[in-house]
Amino acid sequence: MFQVWIGLGGFLVGTIPIWFMKSKNGKMIGFIVALAFGVVCFGISPYFYSTYLGWQFEHEIKKQALFALISRHYPTEYSDYIKTAKQHLKKDQPTLIANDSAQLVNKIFYQSLGQASDDYVVLYLKATLDLYHYLNSQDPRAVVKLENGSDKIEYDLNALYQNQDFQNKLALLLDTKRFVIEAASQSKTPLNEKQAAPLLQGVLTDLGNKFGEGLVRSTFTDNQIPANTAAQIIIEFYTHILGTGKENAGNIMRYIAYLKAKSQA
């Protein structure tokens, strides 16, 4: 429909000179030119429409506090993200933007988490557990999907976005990520790797004793185990970390962020 309106608009604009033509032949030529102009406008309208969608997306995404924060502190990464999103819109692939958005947020978040203070780490852990407990009551696959983002998990998270409870809990989690990113940009808490490594191993050992080492490893790698078991392991993993106390939990999560950054590099 957009193409039709653009084509019709181009035709109407092209007919304006006809009103000033006196000869019949001139008007006929003017009509043909106007018609040709309308056809051209109809043909190029998808380009203008995708450009408009790109402008609208960039305008709207900055209204979200988390993305506004990223645009200020990580302008290069944010600019690349916007360029990619506009390319997806031009190719009529808007669903890919959600995945790019998650990747951008996670990349910046884990960079910041590696330097975040204990207080903000605890806020993040509590918000994560609150959301995961809720998702586990709805469908354990949602927990695994949100934690690992794997395409192997056949679950559409978009179905949850109509649920107000999910929206509220997700918004709280995103707020804690924003707090972590903002706080880390102002003050950096150092990682004590020598203390963090055995603490994390202790958590994994406890989980391994309960569920089996192979199941725990698979939960965070290949996603080949039943979703209800994987979701339980993920929830208990974060619960155990939080249970080590604020300072230890902060150090463990900073260490996990360090390991993630190291593996990506």
DRENDOSE-19915 format. One line per 4 residues: number of its first residue (from 1); for each residue z, y, x of N, C-alpha, C. Coordinates in nm, 3 decimals, decimal comma. Layout:
BEGIN
NUM> Z Y X Z Y X Z Y X; ...
END
This chain:
BEGIN
1> 0,000 -0,121 0,083 0,000 0,000 0,000 0,000 0,126 0,086; 0,076 0,120 0,197 0,079 0,235 0,288 -0,061 0,267 0,339; -0,136 0,162 0,375 -0,272 0,183 0,424 -0,359 0,249 0,318; -0,343 0,205 0,193 -0,424 0,261 0,084 -0,396 0,410 0,068
5> -0,268 0,446 0,071 -0,232 0,587 0,053 -0,281 0,673 0,169; -0,272 0,619 0,290 -0,322 0,693 0,406 -0,473 0,711 0,397; -0,543 0,602 0,359 -0,689 0,611 0,343 -0,728 0,710 0,235; -0,657 0,706 0,121 -0,685 0,799 0,011 -0,655 0,943 0,053
9> -0,544 0,959 0,126 -0,510 1,094 0,173 -0,614 1,149 0,268; -0,662 1,060 0,359 -0,767 1,103 0,451 -0,894 1,143 0,377; -0,929 1,066 0,274 -1,047 1,098 0,195 -1,032 1,234 0,125; -0,916 1,257 0,065 -0,893 1,383 -0,007 -0,897 1,503 0,087
13> -0,840 1,486 0,206 -0,845 1,594 0,305 -0,990 1,620 0,346; -1,066 1,510 0,360 -1,205 1,524 0,399 -1,292 1,592 0,294; -1,248 1,589 0,168 -1,328 1,651 0,061 -1,306 1,802 0,051; -1,208 1,855 0,120 -1,179 1,998 0,109 -1,299 2,085 0,142
17> -1,371 2,056 0,254 -1,488 2,141 0,286 -1,596 2,140 0,177; -1,603 2,033 0,096 -1,706 2,023 -0,007 -1,697 2,138 -0,105; -1,575 2,183 -0,132 -1,557 2,292 -0,228 -1,620 2,423 -0,183; -1,646 2,432 -0,053 -1,705 2,555 0,000 -1,855 2,540 0,027
21> -1,909 2,426 -0,005 -2,053 2,403 0,014 -2,128 2,434 -0,115; -2,241 2,502 -0,099 -2,317 2,546 -0,217 -2,433 2,452 -0,249; -2,497 2,396 -0,148 -2,614 2,311 -0,173 -2,570 2,171 -0,215; -2,656 2,107 -0,297 -2,629 1,972 -0,344 -2,631 1,873 -0,228
25> -2,728 1,891 -0,137 -2,738 1,803 -0,021 -2,616 1,816 0,071; -2,571 1,939 0,085 -2,453 1,964 0,169 -2,330 1,895 0,112; -2,317 1,904 -0,022 -2,202 1,839 -0,085 -2,209 1,687 -0,072; -2,332 1,634 -0,081 -2,348 1,490 -0,067 -2,311 1,444 0,074
29> -2,357 1,522 0,172 -2,322 1,489 0,312 -2,171 1,500 0,333; -2,113 1,607 0,274 -1,969 1,627 0,285 -1,891 1,511 0,223; -1,940 1,460 0,110 -1,875 1,348 0,044 -1,879 1,222 0,131; -1,996 1,199 0,193 -2,011 1,083 0,280 -1,917 1,093 0,402
33> -1,911 1,215 0,457 -1,821 1,236 0,571 -1,676 1,214 0,531; -1,638 1,265 0,411 -1,501 1,248 0,362 -1,469 1,101 0,341; -1,567 1,028 0,286 -1,547 0,885 0,264 -1,528 0,812 0,397; -1,611 0,849 0,496 -1,601 0,787 0,628 -1,465 0,818 0,692
37> -1,419 0,942 0,672 -1,290 0,983 0,727 -1,177 0,903 0,661; -1,189 0,880 0,531 -1,089 0,800 0,460 -1,085 0,658 0,511; -1,204 0,600 0,539 -1,211 0,463 0,592 -1,146 0,456 0,729; -1,173 0,556 0,813 -1,112 0,561 0,947 -0,960 0,568 0,936
41> -0,911 0,655 0,847 -0,767 0,670 0,828 -0,706 0,539 0,780; -0,779 0,471 0,691 -0,731 0,342 0,640 -0,720 0,242 0,756; -0,817 0,245 0,846 -0,818 0,150 0,957 -0,709 0,174 1,059; -0,677 0,301 1,086 -0,579 0,330 1,190 -0,438 0,349 1,135
45> -0,424 0,340 1,001 -0,294 0,363 0,941 -0,185 0,267 0,990; -0,217 0,137 1,020 -0,110 0,050 1,071 -0,047 0,102 1,199; -0,127 0,167 1,285 -0,073 0,224 1,408 0,026 0,335 1,376; -0,013 0,425 1,284 0,076 0,535 1,248 0,202 0,482 1,179
49> 0,184 0,377 1,098 0,299 0,322 1,027 0,398 0,260 1,124; 0,347 0,183 1,222 0,437 0,121 1,320 0,504 0,228 1,407; 0,431 0,335 1,436 0,490 0,445 1,512 0,602 0,511 1,433; 0,579 0,527 1,303 0,683 0,584 1,216 0,805 0,493 1,211
53> 0,781 0,361 1,198 0,893 0,267 1,194 0,973 0,272 1,324; 0,902 0,285 1,437 0,968 0,294 1,566 1,055 0,418 1,575; 1,001 0,530 1,528 1,079 0,655 1,528 1,201 0,641 1,438; 1,182 0,583 1,321 1,291 0,565 1,226 1,398 0,474 1,283
57> 1,356 0,363 1,349 1,452 0,271 1,408 1,535 0,340 1,516; 1,467 0,414 1,604 1,539 0,483 1,711 1,636 0,586 1,656; 1,595 0,651 1,548 1,681 0,753 1,485 1,805 0,689 1,423; 1,785 0,575 1,355 1,894 0,512 1,282 1,991 0,436 1,374
61> 1,938 0,371 1,478 2,023 0,288 1,564 2,125 0,373 1,638; 2,090 0,498 1,666 2,182 0,585 1,738 2,298 0,633 1,650; 2,286 0,611 1,520 2,396 0,646 1,430 2,511 0,546 1,443; 2,482 0,428 1,498 2,586 0,328 1,520 2,660 0,361 1,648
65> 2,791 0,368 1,635 2,873 0,415 1,747 2,853 0,332 1,874; 2,841 0,200 1,859 2,826 0,113 1,976 2,697 0,144 2,051; 2,586 0,160 1,980 2,458 0,186 2,046 2,452 0,330 2,099; 2,519 0,422 2,030 2,526 0,559 2,080 2,600 0,562 2,214
69> 2,706 0,482 2,223 2,783 0,473 2,346 2,699 0,413 2,459; 2,627 0,307 2,428 2,542 0,243 2,529 2,432 0,339 2,576; 2,376 0,416 2,483 2,270 0,509 2,520 2,321 0,616 2,617; 2,449 0,651 2,607 2,506 0,754 2,695 2,538 0,699 2,834
73> 2,597 0,580 2,837 2,647 0,527 2,965 2,547 0,434 3,035; 2,452 0,381 2,958 2,353 0,290 3,017 2,213 0,331 2,968; 2,169 0,451 3,005 2,043 0,504 2,951 1,919 0,420 2,987; 1,918 0,361 3,105 1,801 0,281 3,146 1,789 0,155 3,059
77> 1,900 0,083 3,045 1,899 -0,039 2,963 1,867 -0,006 2,817; 1,922 0,105 2,770 1,899 0,145 2,631 1,752 0,183 2,609; 1,695 0,254 2,704 1,555 0,295 2,693 1,463 0,173 2,691; 1,491 0,075 2,775 1,411 -0,049 2,776 1,423 -0,122 2,643
81> 1,542 -0,122 2,588 1,567 -0,187 2,459 1,486 -0,121 2,348; 1,485 0,012 2,344 1,410 0,086 2,242 1,260 0,059 2,256; 1,211 0,059 2,379 1,067 0,032 2,401 1,030 -0,107 2,350; 1,114 -0,205 2,379 1,087 -0,342 2,334 1,091 -0,351 2,182
85> 1,189 -0,284 2,121 1,201 -0,285 1,975 1,077 -0,225 1,910; 1,026 -0,117 1,965 0,906 -0,054 1,910 0,784 -0,145 1,925; 0,778 -0,220 2,033 0,669 -0,316 2,051 0,676 -0,426 1,945; 0,797 -0,472 1,915 0,814 -0,573 1,811 0,767 -0,520 1,676
89> 0,797 -0,394 1,648 0,757 -0,335 1,521 0,605 -0,320 1,513; 0,544 -0,285 1,625 0,398 -0,273 1,627 0,331 -0,407 1,604; 0,395 -0,514 1,652 0,340 -0,649 1,635 0,389 -0,715 1,507; 0,460 -0,638 1,424 0,514 -0,689 1,298 0,607 -0,808 1,323
93> 0,697 -0,791 1,421 0,795 -0,894 1,453 0,936 -0,836 1,452; 0,978 -0,777 1,340 1,109 -0,710 1,335 1,227 -0,804 1,354; 1,211 -0,934 1,323 1,322 -1,027 1,336 1,365 -1,046 1,481; 1,276 -1,018 1,576 1,309 -1,034 1,717 1,404 -0,925 1,766
97> 1,412 -0,815 1,690 1,497 -0,703 1,732 1,644 -0,742 1,730; 1,683 -0,823 1,633 1,823 -0,866 1,623 1,866 -0,941 1,749; 1,781 -1,028 1,798 1,811 -1,103 1,920 1,819 -1,010 2,041; 1,727 -0,915 2,049 1,730 -0,818 2,159 1,856 -0,732 2,154
101> 1,896 -0,696 2,033 2,017 -0,614 2,015 2,140 -0,690 2,065; 2,149 -0,817 2,027 2,263 -0,899 2,069 2,265 -0,914 2,221; 2,148 -0,935 2,281 2,139 -0,950 2,426 2,182 -0,823 2,498; 2,139 -0,708 2,446 2,177 -0,581 2,508 2,328 -0,561 2,501
105> 2,385 -0,579 2,381 2,529 -0,559 2,363 2,607 -0,654 2,452; 2,569 -0,782 2,456 2,642 -0,880 2,535 2,633 -0,850 2,685; 2,514 -0,808 2,729 2,497 -0,776 2,870 2,589 -0,661 2,912; 2,588 -0,554 2,835 2,672 -0,438 2,867 2,818 -0,472 2,850
109> 2,848 -0,549 2,744 2,988 -0,583 2,717 3,048 -0,664 2,831; 2,978 -0,766 2,879 3,035 -0,849 2,984 3,042 -0,776 3,118; 2,953 -0,683 3,141 2,966 -0,597 3,258 3,096 -0,517 3,250; 3,125 -0,467 3,131 3,245 -0,386 3,110 3,371 -0,471 3,105
113> 3,359 -0,589 3,044 3,476 -0,678 3,033 3,531 -0,715 3,170; 3,443 -0,724 3,268 3,486 -0,757 3,404 3,574 -0,651 3,467; 3,586 -0,535 3,400 3,668 -0,425 3,453 3,764 -0,370 3,348; 3,774 -0,439 3,234 3,852 -0,387 3,122 4,002 -0,411 3,143
117> 4,082 -0,326 3,080 4,227 -0,339 3,090 4,276 -0,453 3,002; 4,398 -0,499 3,029 4,456 -0,611 2,955 4,465 -0,581 2,806; 4,504 -0,459 2,771 4,523 -0,423 2,630 4,394 -0,439 2,551; 4,283 -0,393 2,607 4,155 -0,401 2,535 4,102 -0,545 2,531
121> 4,134 -0,621 2,634 4,094 -0,762 2,633 4,165 -0,836 2,520; 4,293 -0,808 2,503 4,370 -0,872 2,396 4,316 -0,833 2,259; 4,281 -0,706 2,241 4,221 -0,663 2,114 4,094 -0,740 2,085; 4,012 -0,757 2,188 3,887 -0,830 2,172 3,913 -0,977 2,136
125> 4,007 -1,040 2,203 4,038 -1,181 2,175 4,089 -1,200 2,033; 4,174 -1,111 1,987 4,228 -1,122 1,852 4,119 -1,104 1,747; 4,030 -1,007 1,770 3,920 -0,984 1,676 3,824 -1,102 1,676; 3,800 -1,160 1,793 3,712 -1,277 1,804 3,769 -1,395 1,727
129> 3,897 -1,422 1,746 3,962 -1,534 1,678 3,966 -1,513 1,527; 3,990 -1,391 1,485 3,993 -1,361 1,342 3,857 -1,393 1,278; 3,750 -1,350 1,345 3,616 -1,377 1,294 3,583 -1,526 1,299; 3,617 -1,591 1,409 3,583 -1,733 1,425 3,659 -1,822 1,327
133> 3,784 -1,790 1,300 3,860 -1,867 1,201 3,793 -1,855 1,063; 3,750 -1,734 1,032 3,682 -1,713 0,903 3,551 -1,791 0,898; 3,471 -1,781 1,002 3,342 -1,850 1,006 3,360 -2,002 1,000; 3,463 -2,051 1,067 3,487 -2,195 1,067 3,518 -2,246 0,926
137> 3,580 -2,161 0,846 3,609 -2,200 0,707 3,484 -2,197 0,621; 3,382 -2,123 0,666 3,256 -2,115 0,592 3,159 -2,223 0,637; 3,134 -2,228 0,767 3,043 -2,327 0,826 3,064 -2,326 0,977; 3,114 -2,434 1,035 3,141 -2,438 1,180 3,019 -2,404 1,265
141> 2,899 -2,430 1,213 2,779 -2,398 1,291 2,771 -2,248 1,321; 2,826 -2,166 1,231 2,822 -2,021 1,252 2,905 -1,981 1,374; 3,016 -2,051 1,397 3,099 -2,022 1,514 3,021 -2,052 1,642; 2,960 -2,171 1,646 2,885 -2,212 1,765 2,765 -2,121 1,788
145> 2,697 -2,086 1,680 2,580 -2,000 1,690 2,617 -1,862 1,744; 2,725 -1,807 1,692 2,765 -1,673 1,735 2,819 -1,674 1,877; 2,885 -1,781 1,916 2,941 -1,790 2,051 2,833 -1,811 2,155; 2,741 -1,903 2,129 2,642 -1,941 2,231 2,504 -1,881 2,209
149> 2,473 -1,841 2,085 2,343 -1,783 2,056 2,227 -1,877 2,082; 2,252 -2,007 2,072 2,149 -2,105 2,105 2,054 -2,128 1,989; 1,926 -2,140 2,021 1,826 -2,172 1,919 1,837 -2,317 1,872; 1,913 -2,398 1,946 1,931 -2,538 1,909 2,019 -2,552 1,785
153> 2,098 -2,448 1,757 2,185 -2,451 1,640 2,107 -2,402 1,520; 2,081 -2,492 1,427 2,001 -2,456 1,310 2,090 -2,392 1,205; 2,113 -2,263 1,223 2,192 -2,189 1,126 2,146 -2,044 1,126; 2,123 -1,991 1,007 2,075 -1,855 0,993 2,192 -1,762 0,965
157> 2,232 -1,685 1,067 2,344 -1,593 1,051 2,315 -1,482 0,950; 2,187 -1,455 0,925 2,153 -1,348 0,832 2,208 -1,372 0,693; 2,229 -1,501 0,659 2,282 -1,533 0,527 2,424 -1,480 0,509; 2,495 -1,460 0,619 2,633 -1,413 0,611 2,645 -1,263 0,590
161> 2,539 -1,190 0,620 2,548 -1,045 0,618 2,569 -0,987 0,479; 2,549 -1,069 0,375 2,573 -1,023 0,239 2,720 -1,034 0,202; 2,797 -1,099 0,288 2,939 -1,121 0,260 3,023 -1,008 0,317; 3,102 -0,944 0,232 3,179 -0,828 0,274 3,286 -0,864 0,377
165> 3,350 -0,981 0,360 3,452 -1,023 0,456 3,391 -1,040 0,595; 3,274 -1,101 0,600 3,206 -1,118 0,729 3,170 -0,983 0,789; 3,119 -0,893 0,709 3,082 -0,760 0,757 3,203 -0,690 0,816; 3,317 -0,697 0,748 3,438 -0,629 0,795 3,488 -0,688 0,927
169> 3,491 -0,820 0,935 3,542 -0,884 1,056 3,446 -0,866 1,173; 3,316 -0,870 1,145 3,218 -0,846 1,251 3,225 -0,701 1,299; 3,242 -0,609 1,206 3,254 -0,466 1,243 3,375 -0,443 1,333; 3,485 -0,512 1,302 3,605 -0,500 1,386 3,578 -0,553 1,527
173> 3,510 -0,667 1,535 3,479 -0,725 1,666 3,388 -0,631 1,746; 3,288 -0,575 1,680 3,197 -0,482 1,749 3,272 -0,356 1,793; 3,370 -0,313 1,714 3,451 -0,198 1,753 3,530 -0,228 1,881; 3,587 -0,350 1,889 3,662 -0,384 2,009 3,571 -0,392 2,131
177> 3,447 -0,436 2,111 3,350 -0,437 2,222 3,320 -0,294 2,265; 3,309 -0,206 2,167 3,283 -0,065 2,199 3,402 -0,006 2,276; 3,523 -0,041 2,236 3,642 0,007 2,306 3,643 -0,041 2,451; 3,605 -0,167 2,471 3,602 -0,224 2,605 3,500 -0,151 2,692
181> 3,381 -0,128 2,636 3,275 -0,060 2,711 3,316 0,083 2,746; 3,373 0,153 2,649 3,412 0,292 2,671 3,526 0,302 2,771; 3,627 0,215 2,757 3,743 0,220 2,846 3,704 0,185 2,989; 3,615 0,085 3,004 3,573 0,045 3,139 3,493 0,153 3,209
185> 3,427 0,239 3,131 3,350 0,348 3,192 3,441 0,459 3,244; 3,567 0,458 3,199 3,661 0,564 3,238 3,765 0,516 3,340; 3,804 0,390 3,327 3,906 0,336 3,417 3,879 0,188 3,441; 3,881 0,146 3,566 3,844 0,008 3,600 3,967 -0,071 3,646
189> 3,986 -0,187 3,582 4,095 -0,277 3,619 4,040 -0,386 3,709; 4,097 -0,402 3,829 4,041 -0,500 3,924 4,068 -0,644 3,881; 3,980 -0,734 3,923 3,994 -0,876 3,898 4,072 -0,940 4,012; 4,169 -1,023 3,977 4,241 -1,103 4,077 4,189 -1,246 4,065
193> 4,084 -1,275 4,141 4,016 -1,405 4,128 4,106 -1,521 4,167; 4,191 -1,503 4,267 4,276 -1,612 4,313 4,375 -1,655 4,205; 4,419 -1,562 4,124 4,509 -1,596 4,014 4,433 -1,645 3,892; 4,316 -1,586 3,867 4,242 -1,615 3,745 4,182 -1,755 3,745
197> 4,129 -1,798 3,860 4,061 -1,928 3,866 4,150 -2,044 3,825; 4,272 -2,057 3,880 4,358 -2,169 3,837 4,406 -2,154 3,692; 4,420 -2,031 3,645 4,461 -2,010 3,505 4,352 -2,060 3,410; 4,228 -2,026 3,441 4,117 -2,073 3,358 4,104 -2,224 3,365
201> 4,121 -2,280 3,485 4,113 -2,425 3,500 4,224 -2,494 3,420; 4,339 -2,430 3,414 4,449 -2,486 3,336 4,416 -2,492 3,187; 4,351 -2,387 3,138 4,310 -2,385 2,997 4,209 -2,496 2,971; 4,112 -2,509 3,059 4,008 -2,612 3,043 4,066 -2,753 3,054
205> 4,162 -2,768 3,142 4,227 -2,899 3,157 4,301 -2,939 3,031; 4,374 -2,844 2,972 4,445 -2,870 2,847 4,348 -2,911 2,736; 4,235 -2,840 2,727 4,135 -2,874 2,626 4,073 -3,010 2,655; 4,049 -3,037 2,784 3,991 -3,166 2,823 4,083 -3,281 2,789
209> 4,214 -3,261 2,807 4,310 -3,366 2,774 4,313 -3,393 2,624; 4,285 -3,291 2,544 4,291 -3,306 2,399 4,160 -3,358 2,341; 4,048 -3,303 2,387 3,918 -3,336 2,327 3,831 -3,425 2,415; 3,861 -3,428 2,543 3,775 -3,497 2,638 3,696 -3,397 2,720
213> 3,695 -3,417 2,851 3,629 -3,321 2,940 3,481 -3,304 2,908; 3,415 -3,415 2,874 3,272 -3,409 2,844 3,242 -3,325 2,721; 3,324 -3,338 2,618 3,304 -3,260 2,495 3,325 -3,111 2,521; 3,426 -3,079 2,600 3,453 -2,939 2,631 3,338 -2,878 2,709
217> 3,289 -2,951 2,808 3,178 -2,901 2,889 3,053 -2,882 2,802; 3,026 -2,979 2,717 2,906 -2,973 2,632 2,913 -2,857 2,534; 3,033 -2,824 2,489 3,048 -2,714 2,393 2,993 -2,584 2,446; 3,012 -2,560 2,575 2,970 -2,432 2,634 2,840 -2,443 2,715
221> 2,771 -2,558 2,702 2,647 -2,572 2,778 2,530 -2,616 2,691; 2,526 -2,745 2,653 2,405 -2,795 2,587 2,413 -2,804 2,435; 2,529 -2,777 2,376 2,543 -2,776 2,230 2,496 -2,907 2,165; 2,529 -3,018 2,227 2,484 -3,147 2,176 2,592 -3,221 2,096
225> 2,705 -3,159 2,072 2,812 -3,226 1,999 2,820 -3,170 1,857; 2,884 -3,242 1,765 2,894 -3,194 1,626 2,955 -3,054 1,618; 2,902 -2,973 1,529 2,943 -2,833 1,520 3,091 -2,818 1,485; 3,144 -2,906 1,401 3,285 -2,892 1,362 3,378 -2,913 1,482
229> 3,341 -3,006 1,572 3,420 -3,027 1,694 3,402 -2,910 1,791; 3,278 -2,867 1,810 3,250 -2,755 1,901 3,323 -2,629 1,855; 3,321 -2,601 1,726 3,387 -2,481 1,673 3,537 -2,487 1,699; 3,595 -2,605 1,680 3,740 -2,620 1,704 3,773 -2,597 1,851
233> 3,688 -2,650 1,941 3,711 -2,632 2,084 3,699 -2,484 2,122; 3,599 -2,415 2,069 3,580 -2,273 2,099 3,700 -2,192 2,053; 3,746 -2,218 1,932 3,861 -2,145 1,879 3,987 -2,172 1,962; 4,009 -2,299 1,997 4,128 -2,331 2,077 4,117 -2,277 2,219
237> 3,995 -2,267 2,270 3,974 -2,209 2,402 4,027 -2,066 2,406; 3,986 -1,984 2,311 4,032 -1,845 2,309 4,179 -1,835 2,270; 4,225 -1,926 2,186 4,366 -1,927 2,148 4,453 -1,957 2,269; 4,410 -2,053 2,351 4,485 -2,087 2,472 4,489 -1,969 2,568
241> 4,377 -1,903 2,584 4,372 -1,787 2,675 4,468 -1,679 2,627; 4,463 -1,649 2,498 4,553 -1,547 2,443 4,698 -1,589 2,459; 4,724 -1,719 2,451 4,861 -1,770 2,462 4,919 -1,765 2,602; 4,837 -1,735 2,703 4,888 -1,726 2,840 4,960 -1,593 2,866
245> 4,954 -1,501 2,770 5,016 -1,371 2,788 4,913 -1,264 2,819; 4,949 -1,140 2,793 4,853 -1,029 2,804 4,791 -1,017 2,942; 4,871 -1,016 3,046 4,817 -0,996 3,180 4,729 -1,113 3,223; 4,776 -1,235 3,197 4,697 -1,352 3,235 4,567 -1,359 3,154
249> 4,577 -1,330 3,024 4,458 -1,333 2,939 4,355 -1,231 2,987; 4,404 -1,113 3,023 4,314 -1,009 3,074 4,245 -1,054 3,201; 4,320 -1,115 3,290 4,263 -1,160 3,418 4,165 -1,276 3,397; 4,197 -1,367 3,306 4,107 -1,480 3,279 3,975 -1,430 3,222
253> 3,981 -1,338 3,127 3,858 -1,288 3,065 3,776 -1,205 3,163; 3,842 -1,131 3,250 3,768 -1,058 3,354 3,698 -1,157 3,448; 3,764 -1,269 3,474 3,706 -1,373 3,560 3,587 -1,439 3,490; 3,600 -1,466 3,361 3,489 -1,525 3,285 3,369 -1,430 3,287
257> 3,396 -1,301 3,270 3,287 -1,201 3,275 3,222 -1,201 3,412; 3,302 -1,215 3,515 3,250 -1,220 3,653 3,160 -1,343 3,671; 3,204 -1,458 3,618 3,126 -1,580 3,631 2,995 -1,570 3,553; 2,998 -1,508 3,436 2,877 -1,490 3,358 2,776 -1,402 3,434
261> 2,827 -1,292 3,488 2,739 -1,201 3,563 2,681 -1,273 3,686; 2,762 -1,355 3,751 2,719 -1,428 3,870 2,611 -1,530 3,835; 2,629 -1,600 3,722 2,531 -1,701 3,682 2,399 -1,636 3,640; 2,407 -1,519 3,577 2,285 -1,448 3,536 2,209 -1,396 3,657
265> 2,284 -1,353 3,758 2,220 -1,304 3,880 2,151 -1,418 3,955
END
